[in-house]
Amino acid sequence: MISASSRPRSKASEILHYGAKDMAFNPYGEYWRQLKKLTITQLLSSKKVQSFAPLLAREVAQPLQTISVIASDGGVVSLTEVSNWFTNVLVCKAVLEPPSATKRKSFFPS
């Protein structure tokens, strides 16, 4: 066992993470390796990452426009705040945005 990869067990992780069954709190072992493999092959595959390209392109324009407006008025821009906002919006939209008509057809073939 790799001790650096093992996480300490806590009551909070047991309750909040379904018995510490997620990748962040699960101790290193066979289950953790399988979970990591699924994450890499399914969630972070090239095809999946490319499917977010249109969303990323749309969402990059908004913070850039905001920065441009503030900077042209001589204002100060907190890149930390912009980065946090951008990351939150992007993750929320990637998770919660309804699938496009093309994707819906693949879920419900006629």
C-alpha positions in Angstrom: 0.0 0.0 0.0 1.2 3.5 -0.8 0.9 5.4 2.4 1.0 8.8 0.8 -2.1 7.9 -1.2 -4.1 6.6 1.7 -6.6 9.0 3.3 -7.4 9.0 7.0 -10.9 7.7 7.7 -13.3 10.2 9.3 -16.9 10.1 10.3 -17.6 13.0 8.0 -16.3 11.2 4.9 -18.2 8.1 5.9 -21.5 10.1 6.1 -21.0 12.6 3.2 -19.4 10.3 0.7 -21.4 7.1 1.0 -19.0 5.3 3.2 -15.9 7.0 1.7 -16.5 5.4 -1.7 -15.4 8.3 -3.8 -11.9 8.8 -5.2 -11.0 11.6 -2.8 -11.6 9.8 0.5 -11.3 6.1 -0.5 -8.1 4.5 0.8 -5.6 3.4 -1.8 -6.4 -0.1 -3.0 -8.0 -2.1 -5.8 -11.3 -0.2 -5.6 -9.5 3.2 -5.7 -7.4 2.0 -8.8 -10.6 0.9 -10.6 -12.3 4.2 -9.8 -9.3 6.1 -11.1 -9.3 4.0 -14.2 -13.0 4.8 -14.9 -12.4 8.5 -14.2 -9.6 8.7 -16.7 -11.1 6.5 -19.4 -14.7 7.8 -19.2 -14.7 11.3 -17.8 -11.4 12.6 -19.1 -11.3 10.8 -22.4 -10.3 12.8 -25.5 -13.8 12.6 -26.9 -15.4 13.7 -23.7 -13.0 16.6 -23.2 -13.6 17.7 -26.9 -17.4 17.6 -26.3 -16.9 20.5 -23.9 -15.1 22.7 -26.5 -18.2 24.6 -27.6 -19.1 25.3 -24.0 -15.6 26.5 -23.3 -15.5 28.7 -26.3 -18.8 30.3 -25.4 -17.9 30.8 -21.7 -14.4 32.2 -22.3 -15.9 35.3 -24.2 -17.8 36.6 -21.1 -14.9 37.0 -18.6 -12.7 38.4 -21.4 -15.3 41.0 -22.3 -15.7 41.9 -18.6 -12.0 42.3 -18.1 -11.8 44.4 -21.2 -14.6 46.8 -20.1 -13.2 47.2 -16.6 -9.6 47.7 -17.9 -10.7 50.2 -20.5 -12.3 52.3 -17.7 -9.0 52.2 -15.8 -10.4 49.8 -13.2 -8.6 47.0 -11.4 -9.4 43.4 -12.2 -8.9 40.6 -9.7 -7.9 37.7 -11.8 -8.4 35.4 -8.8 -12.1 36.4 -8.7 -12.5 36.1 -12.4 -10.8 32.7 -12.4 -13.0 31.4 -9.6 -16.1 32.7 -11.2 -15.2 31.3 -14.6 -14.3 27.9 -13.1 -17.6 27.7 -11.2 -19.7 28.7 -14.2 -17.9 26.3 -16.5 -18.2 23.3 -14.1 -21.9 24.1 -13.3 -22.8 24.4 -17.0 -20.8 21.2 -17.9 -22.7 19.3 -15.3 -26.2 20.9 -15.4 -26.6 22.1 -19.0 -29.1 20.0 -20.9 -27.8 17.9 -23.8 -28.1 19.3 -27.3 -30.7 17.9 -29.7 -28.0 15.7 -31.3 -27.1 14.2 -27.9 -30.7 13.7 -27.0 -31.3 11.7 -30.2 -28.4 9.4 -29.2 -30.2 8.8 -25.8 -33.6 8.2 -27.3 -33.2 6.6 -30.8 -36.4 6.6 -32.9 
